[in-house]
Amino acid sequence: MATEGARSDNPALDALLVEAKALHPNLIDLTLGRLERLLGKLGNPHHHLPPVFHVSGTNGKGSTAAFLRACLEAAGHRVHVFTSPHLVRFNERIRDTEREITDAEIESGLARIRALAADWQPHPTFFEITLALALDWFQARGLEWVVLETGLGGRLDATNVVTPEVAVITRIGMDHMAQLGGTLAEIAAEKAGIIKAGVPVVTGPQEPEALRVIKSAARSKKAPLIVVDAPVNEVPLGLSGPHQGWNAALAVAALRETGLPLPALVMEQGLRETVWPARFQSFGQGRVILDGAHNPDAARALTEAWRAAFPEEKAVVVFGGSSGKDHAETLLPLMEISARWVLTGFDSPRSVPLPVLEEAFLAAGGEARLCEQARTLPEALALASRHGARVLICGSLFLAGEYLALRAQERHQPSEQ
């Protein structure tokens, strides 16, 4: 069942998070002006950060950020990291090498920001407030590097207030079309909006129309463009799936652009030790695979990863979708690796109703006789377990977060952005 807002075991923090979401009428409102004003009130922490890796793209942002962090830490560097959405707890979004931001720090930071912007119309969005909290915390903590993942798009994404050391653009695909545009070229233009004058930008294989846009943007900004042309495949990686070799290669190329002295053995250690939840993550001796794939490109990568890992097997797919996604196109490649299906709701305001998922399933060529439905994830897991086959849970990062919370027996803070 969908639950409004994030929850924790701290009632004061709960109230502040709910309030932060309610203050702006829209969940998404892409602009930089409000955040720049808010950061000014906070002393412009984004002007006093250590060097930043700024990561944009459609798929692979979080994994690439994880590879960057792991390689830097293997070399002894201390790193701040900002990612979204969170999976289990809000605190995951704001962390560094030493720890996550604490509940007390979130509570005091949100109260301070709320006081600064109390009478603004419109008020900063939840994402803008979260990023302001992160940048203020990073400045106070004062470590050596920042890895910053965009929230949505790039050009008008709140994270674009920074001028990075290196920009990284991962694989671009069709997602968030209502906000970013209905063509790949339009979406690529928004993602390429993170390119800054003279700042190196690293990307990898793209569809021709997307690569043309990235090249044009880099040329107009006189930004050196590095196009990675081979994946990392000679080193074992901490993340599974052929697509992760490309994400690792992006991270390696971005690190090289900094000029940091990172010996090959150190880089290999970082790539091998990279951890990032819900990316072909294995549980129960491999009987359950959890993946956050939630758009067509990600589903194709997941299908390829499944075939590489389990070439002779088909999955019982537990699938839950988030609002605003093309579910039929996402389901389509997964049909090739599925034996049975369980369509499910989950604990987020963005959980798609089961009739909508069923319609998408049938539109993708699914057979009704091979499909069951469950109102909640625990019910879906119980249904899936009856079939004896390996289970694949996918369709939404919010669904993945609920599964991780169930596994850890932790209280889940549902996310919606």
Residue pairs with C-beta under 8 A, 6 or more apart in sequence:
1 345
1 347
1 375
1 376
2 345
2 347
2 348
2 349
2 350
2 351
2 414
3 347
3 348
3 349
3 414
4 18
4 349
5 14
5 17
5 18
5 21
5 414
6 14
6 17
6 18
6 86
6 90
6 413
6 414
6 415
7 14
7 411
7 412
7 413
7 414
8 14
8 17
8 89
8 90
8 103
8 411
8 413
9 411
10 103
10 107
12 107
13 103
13 106
13 107
13 110
16 106
16 107
16 110
16 111
16 114
17 90
17 110
17 413
19 114
20 110
20 114
20 126
20 129
20 130
21 27
21 126
21 416
23 114
23 123
23 124
23 126
24 122
24 123
24 124
24 125
24 126
25 122
26 125
27 125
27 126
27 416
27 417
28 125
28 127
28 152
28 179
28 417
29 122
29 125
30 152
30 153
30 156
30 157
30 179
31 156
32 156
32 158
32 160
32 161
34 120
34 122
34 123
34 124
34 125
34 128
35 124
35 128
35 131
35 132
35 158
35 161
36 161
37 120
38 113
38 116
38 117
38 124
38 128
38 129
38 132
39 45
39 46
39 132
39 135
39 161
41 116
41 117
42 113
42 116
42 132
42 135
42 136
43 139
45 135
45 136
45 138
45 139
46 135
46 161
46 162
48 139
49 80
49 135
49 138
49 139
49 146
49 162
50 80
50 138
50 142
50 143
50 144
50 145
50 146
51 144
51 145
51 146
51 164
51 165
51 258
52 145
52 146
52 147
52 148
52 162
52 163
52 164
52 165
53 65
53 68
53 145
53 146
53 147
53 148
53 164
53 165
53 166
53 167
53 168
53 254
54 148
54 150
54 159
54 160
54 162
54 164
54 166
54 167
54 168
54 194
55 61
55 64
55 65
55 68
55 147
55 148
55 149
55 150
55 167
55 168
55 170
56 150
56 153
56 154
56 157
56 167
56 168
56 169
56 170
56 191
56 192
56 193
56 194
57 64
57 150
57 168
57 169
57 170
57 171
57 172
57 191
58 170
58 171
58 172
58 173
58 174
58 175
58 187
58 191
58 295
58 297
59 170
59 171
59 173
59 175
59 243
59 295
59 297
59 298
59 301
60 170
60 171
60 243
60 246
60 247
60 250
61 83
61 149
61 150
61 170
62 83
62 149
62 276
62 279
63 239
63 244
63 247
63 274
63 276
63 279
64 168
64 170
64 247
64 248
64 250
64 251
65 81
65 83
65 147
65 149
66 239
66 274
66 275
66 276
67 239
67 247
67 248
67 250
67 251
67 252
67 270
67 271
67 274
68 79
68 147
68 168
68 251
68 254
68 255
69 79
69 81
69 97
69 147
69 274
70 238
70 270
70 271
70 273
70 274
70 275
71 251
71 252
71 255
71 262
71 266
71 267
71 270
71 271
72 79
72 144
72 145
72 147
72 255
72 270
73 79
73 97
73 270
74 266
74 267
74 269
74 270
74 273
75 260
75 262
75 266
75 270
77 97
77 144
77 145
78 96
78 97
78 98
78 143
78 144
78 145
79 96
79 97
79 143
79 144
79 145
79 146
79 147
80 95
80 96
80 134
80 138
80 141
80 143
80 145
80 146
80 147
81 94
81 95
81 96
81 146
81 147
82 93
82 94
82 131
82 134
82 135
82 138
82 146
82 147
82 148
82 149
82 159
83 92
83 93
83 149
84 93
84 127
84 130
84 149
84 151
84 415
84 417
85 93
85 397
85 398
85 401
85 415
85 416
85 417
86 92
86 93
86 401
86 413
86 415
87 277
87 278
87 397
87 400
87 401
87 404
87 405
87 415
88 401
88 404
88 405
88 408
88 410
88 412
88 413
89 100
89 410
89 413
90 106
90 413
90 415
91 100
91 101
91 102
91 103
91 106
92 100
93 130
93 134
94 100
94 101
94 106
94 130
94 133
94 134
94 137
95 101
96 138
96 141
96 143
97 143
101 109
101 133
101 134
101 137
105 137
106 133
109 133
109 136
109 137
110 129
110 133
113 124
113 129
113 132
113 133
117 123
117 124
124 132
125 158
126 417
127 151
127 152
127 158
127 417
128 158
131 151
131 158
131 159
138 146
146 162
148 159
148 162
148 164
149 159
150 157
150 159
150 160
150 191
150 194
151 157
151 158
151 159
151 417
152 176
152 179
152 180
153 176
153 179
153 180
153 187
153 190
153 191
153 193
154 160
154 169
154 190
154 191
154 192
154 193
154 194
155 189
155 190
155 191
155 192
155 193
155 194
156 190
156 193
157 193
157 194
159 194
160 193
160 194
163 196
163 199
164 194
164 196
164 199
165 199
165 257
165 258
166 199
166 200
166 201
166 202
166 254
166 257
166 258
167 194
167 195
167 196
167 199
167 200
167 201
167 202
167 223
168 201
168 202
168 203
168 250
168 251
168 254
169 191
169 192
169 194
169 201
169 202
169 203
169 214
170 203
170 204
170 247
170 250
171 204
171 205
171 206
171 243
171 246
171 297
172 184
172 187
172 188
172 191
172 206
172 207
172 210
173 184
173 187
173 295
173 296
173 297
173 298
174 184
174 187
174 295
174 296
174 297
174 326
174 329
175 187
175 295
175 297
175 325
176 187
176 324
177 187
178 324
180 186
180 187
180 190
180 191
181 187
181 189
181 190
183 209
184 207
184 209
184 210
185 209
185 210
185 212
185 213
187 210
188 206
188 209
188 210
188 211
188 213
188 214
189 213
189 217
191 214
192 213
192 214
192 217
192 218
193 217
194 201
195 201
195 214
195 217
195 218
195 221
195 223
196 221
196 223
197 221
197 222
197 223
198 221
198 222
198 223
198 224
199 221
199 223
200 223
200 224
200 225
200 226
200 254
200 257
201 214
201 218
201 223
201 224
201 225
201 226
202 226
202 228
202 250
202 253
202 254
202 257
203 211
203 214
203 225
203 226
203 227
203 228
203 250
204 227
204 228
204 229
204 246
204 249
204 250
205 228
205 229
205 246
206 214
211 227
214 225
215 225
217 223
218 224
218 225
219 225
224 257
226 253
226 257
228 246
228 249
228 250
228 253
230 249
231 242
231 245
231 246
231 248
231 249
232 245
232 248
232 249
232 252
232 271
233 245
235 248
235 268
235 271
235 272
236 271
236 272
237 244
237 245
237 248
237 271
237 272
237 274
238 271
238 272
238 273
238 274
238 275
238 276
239 247
239 248
239 274
239 275
239 276
239 279
239 280
240 279
240 280
240 282
240 305
240 309
241 279
241 280
241 301
241 302
241 304
241 305
241 308
241 309
242 301
242 304
242 305
242 308
243 301
243 304
243 305
244 279
248 271
248 274
251 271
252 267
252 271
255 262
255 267
256 262
277 290
277 400
277 404
278 290
278 291
278 292
278 397
278 400
278 401
278 404
279 291
279 292
280 289
280 290
280 291
280 302
280 305
280 309
281 289
281 290
281 291
282 288
282 289
282 290
283 289
283 290
283 407
286 390
287 390
287 391
288 390
288 391
288 392
288 393
289 306
289 309
289 315
289 390
289 391
289 392
289 393
290 393
290 394
290 400
290 403
290 404
291 302
291 305
291 392
291 393
291 394
291 400
292 298
292 394
292 396
292 397
292 400
293 299
293 301
293 302
293 330
293 394
293 395
294 321
294 322
294 325
294 330
294 394
294 395
294 396
294 397
295 325
295 326
295 329
295 330
296 326
296 329
296 330
296 332
296 333
298 330
299 329
299 330
299 331
299 332
299 333
299 334
299 394
300 333
302 333
302 334
302 392
302 394
303 333
303 334
303 336
303 337
306 315
306 337
306 392
307 337
310 390
313 389
313 390
314 337
314 338
314 339
314 389
315 337
315 338
315 339
315 389
315 390
315 391
315 392
316 338
316 339
316 340
316 341
316 342
316 384
316 387
316 389
316 390
316 391
316 392
317 334
317 337
317 338
317 340
317 341
317 342
317 391
317 392
317 393
317 394
318 341
318 342
318 344
318 377
318 380
318 381
318 384
318 391
318 392
318 393
318 394
319 331
319 334
319 341
319 342
319 343
319 344
319 357
319 361
319 394
319 395
320 343
320 344
320 345
320 346
320 351
320 352
320 357
320 377
320 380
320 395
320 396
320 398
320 399
321 327
321 330
321 351
321 352
321 356
321 357
321 360
321 395
321 396
322 348
322 350
322 351
322 352
322 395
322 396
322 397
322 398
322 399
323 350
323 351
323 352
324 350
325 352
325 396
327 352
327 356
327 357
327 360
327 361
327 364
327 395
328 360
328 361
328 363
328 364
329 364
330 395
331 360
331 361
331 364
331 366
332 364
332 365
334 392
334 394
335 364
335 365
335 366
337 392
338 370
338 392
339 370
339 387
339 389
340 370
340 371
340 372
340 384
340 387
340 389
341 361
341 366
341 370
341 371
341 372
342 371
342 372
342 373
342 374
342 380
342 383
342 384
343 354
343 357
343 358
343 361
343 371
343 372
343 373
343 374
343 380
344 354
344 373
344 374
344 375
344 376
344 377
344 379
344 380
344 399
345 351
345 352
345 353
345 354
345 374
345 375
345 376
345 377
346 376
346 377
346 396
346 398
346 399
346 402
347 376
347 377
347 398
347 402
347 412
347 414
348 396
348 398
348 399
348 402
348 414
348 415
348 416
349 414
349 416
350 396
350 398
350 416
351 396
351 398
351 399
354 373
354 375
357 373
358 371
358 373
361 371
362 368
372 383
374 380
374 382
374 383
377 399
377 402
377 403
377 406
378 406
381 391
381 406
384 391
385 391
393 399
393 400
393 403
394 400
397 415
398 414
398 415
398 416
401 412
401 414
401 415
402 412
402 414
404 410
405 411
405 412
406 412
